[in-house]
Amino acid sequence: MTVWYEGPLAAFDTETTGVDPERDRIVSAALVLQDAPDAPVRATRWLVDPGVPVPEAATAVHGLTGEHLREHGRRPAEVLEEIVRALAAQGSAGRPLVVMNAPFDLTLLDRELRRHRDTSLERSAGSAPMCVLDPKVLDKHLDRYRKGRRTLTDLCGHYGVEADGAHDAAADATAALRVVREVGRRFARRLSSLSPTELHTLQAVWHAAQARGLQAWFTRNGSDEVVDPAWPLRPRVPATA
């Protein structure tokens, strides 16, 4: 029987106008599929005209200008409909979905759906919810005492994954997918007996524990930064008057 990290996987990634999932917008997104480690990667890409200015700092990261997006991007509502249908299809097919730092991308996607389609990611997923694998959460739990940062670039270096085209949604999704395969192989004794569904549930617990530890560190160092323990999607914060 093929273990999950040697079988079919999908991965999703976005590029955005900024780093606030509550307020920023998607400018590009990609879904990649791979049936086996040596199989070709198939990518679907979306380019979005967000309808708001794209800050220079964001353009410096992903290279997408407001002018380019106005000319070549599509309306958010129609793109979001295609994205959620594609993601829902992964859930229906039982294919795990790799999302690096899932609470950012999936929360941002949820807020965009609420903004442009008056729905939520949970409602859009239907009866087959996504089974998410987050390389950041997995790596931090399985190798918790390792020093250093755990960005996608760092994880690629640590697990020997070649990463081309950083901050391109399809390239980043592909890199995250390959990192998850390598995490599975490296920690096979701990992971091979677990199903993706079981791992999805465990990652919520692991992320919450990681968030508590980080929150305690911030508190000890006098920082007022708040760490959200929710995974893979942050709850919506009600608007205040």
N, C-alpha and C positions, 0 to 999 in steps of 0.2 A: 504494500500500500504506500502510495506517495505521500510524504509528509507535506504539510501546507507550504513550507518555504521553498519546496522544489516544484510546486504545482502552479496553477494559474493565479496571477495576482493583477490587480489594477492599482493605479496611483493617481492622485489628484493634487494639483497645485494651482495657486493663483499669483498674479502680480497685481499690485494695488497702488492707490494714490498715497498711502501712508501706512502707519503701524497701529492705528486704532480701529479694531474690528467693529466698534459701535458706530463710527462716523465715516470711515474711509470707504473707498469704492473699488470694485474690481475693474481692472483695465485689460487683463488677459487671463486666460485659464486654460488648463490642459488636462485631459484624461488619457493615461497611457495604459495599455493592456499587454501582458506577456503571459503566454500559456505555459512556459517552462524556462528555466534559466538560460538555455542556449537558443531559445526561440526569438525571432525578431520582435521588436517592440512596435506596437501600432499606436499611433497618437492621434487624438482629436484635439484641435486647437480652436480657441475662441478669442476674438479681439473685440473689445467693448469700448464704445464711446460713453464715458461715465456721466457726461452732462455737467461736469464740474471741472474747474481748473486742475491740471496735474502739476503739483509742485516740482520745482527744479530738482529738489533733493530726491524725489521719487524717480524722476526721469534719469538721474545720474545712476540709479541702481539698475533699472530694467531697460533703459534706452527708449522708452515710449513717450513721445511728446503729445500734448493735447492736440496739436495740429494733425499729427499722424493718425491719432485715434478718431478725430472728427472726420477725416477723409476715408479711413479704412475700417473703422470699428462699426459695430452694429448697436442697435438700441438695447439697453440692459434687459428689458422685460423679455424680449424674444430669446436672447442668449441664455438668460437664467432658466427659461423653460426647457431649453435643450440640455443644459447642464444637469438639472435635477432629473430629467428623464434618463440621461445616460448614467447617472449615479444610482438611480433606482434600479436600473437594469442590472447593475453589478450585484445589488442585494438580492434580486430575484434569481440571478444565476448562482448565488452562493459564492461569489468571488470576493475575497477580502480586498478592502480598499486601503492602500497605504496613504497616509497623510502626515507629512512631517509637521510637528507642532500643530496637531489637529485643532485645538481650541481656537487658534487664530483663523485658519482658513475656513473652517466649518461655521464658526460664529459669524465671520464676515459674510459668508454665503447666506446664512440664515437672515441676517439683517438686510441684505440686499433683496432677498425674496419678500420680506415684509415691506420693504420700501417700494418695490416696483411691481409686485404681484399680489400683495395683500394676503400672503400665506407664509408658512414657516417651512424650514427644512424637514422637520419631523412630519408634518402633514404631507409634504411632497414625497417623502420616502415611501408612503403607503404601507402596505402590509408586510413588506420585506425590508426591514431597516438595514442600514449599512453596517457591516462588520469591519471596524476600523483597526488598523495596525499603525502605531505611531513610533517611528524609529527613535525619536527623542526619549519617549517614556520607556520603551523597551531597553535601550542602551543604559539609561540612567539607573534602572532597577537592577539589571543583570550585571552591571559593572560599576556599582555605585561609588566605589572608593577611588576610581581613576581621576586624576587631576586633569584640569583643562576644560576648555569650552566644549560645547556639544551642539554647535551649529551644524547644518547639513554639510558644509565644507569640511568641518572638523571630523565629522563622522565618516565622510568619504575617505579622508586621509587615514583615519584609524583602521577602517575595515578594508582598505585597499581597493576602493571603488573609484574608477576613473570618472571624473565629473567634467563634462564639457558644457559650455554655455551657461555658466552660473547666472541665476536670476532671469532665466528664460523658463516659463512655466513647464513646458514639456521636458526640457533638460533636467530641471530640478525634480520633477515627478519621477522621471526615469532613474535618477540618482538615488532618490529615497527608496524606490522599489528595490534597487539592487542592494542598498544598505540593509534593508530588512531581510533579504535572502542571506546575506553574510552574517547578520546577527543570529538568524536561525541556525546556520551551520556551526557557528562558533559556540553557541550555547545549546547545541542539539540535545544534550542529556537533560536539560531543564525544560526544553520547549517542545520536543518532538511528540510527547504524549499529550500535549494540550491542543485542543482544536482552536481555530481562529475565534469562534464564538466565546469559548472560555477565556481566551486571551483578551478579547474585547472587555469582558467584565473585569478581569484582573487589572487591566491597565487603568480603569477608572479608580480602583483602590490604590494602585501604585502612584498614580499622579497626585491623588489627594495627599498621600503621605509625603511625596516630594514637595508639594506646595506648602505643607505645614512646616517642613524643615527649612525651606527657603524663607518663609514668613518669620520664623523664629530667628533666623540669621539677620534679616532686615531689622527686626525689633532690637536685637542685641547691639546693632550698629547704629541705632538712632534714626533709621530711615522710616518714613511713613508710607512707603510703597506697600500696596495691598496685592497679595497673590491669590488668584482665583483657583480654588481646588477642583472646579468642575472640569470634566473631560468626557467625551470629546467635543462637547458644545457647551458654551457658557449660557446660563439662563438669562433671559431678557430682563434688563433692569427697567422697572416702570418709570415712565417720564415723570419728572417732578414739576410742579407749577412754578 
